[in-house]
């Protein structure tokens, strides 16, 4: 891959991939909470509609939905999405459906005694959600949301099929222009890994802060646990030694 192809196509493609990932994730987060909360509603019709949404979008291919928004939607309704918007909407709606199951499961995992305490304090349903249930469920949502975010990042490669110049599209253009497949696709693999690694680190930091906010002990990373265990063992040995001297 030449420097001209790298600066003219690949770097802008990386930025487009990041934009699509973040905007799709924001839409997916909104959809996940709206649908997830609706699926825990006490009103059956609300649960039914939310359940229909979940089943439809869970069973629909994101690629097919993207193509439908880009090419079929304008013919049927006379209003056209720009290609990048088609990709963002398709990914956001699809992964938001998956995220709604995370929200529903985390909310249902909150101990019933916590809800009963809210009822005893005369909290409304929204007050219980805002002050009791969501703050306790949020730390449990972040790890599966992290996995979903990485899957969403990898799913952004689908937008290249509707001529959005993300980094997958740019890698294909570079391969065709330079007739060199190995450098283009190796750089593409590395780029996806680097972006995924940065997103994962950010989500881990968010998880630690969320757990600290509700009084839970944040989990240390693997290398930190390995360094802390010998120190903890030494502390125990010194305390036992001190007890023996007493």
Beta strands, then each sheet from edge to edge (+ up, - down):
end
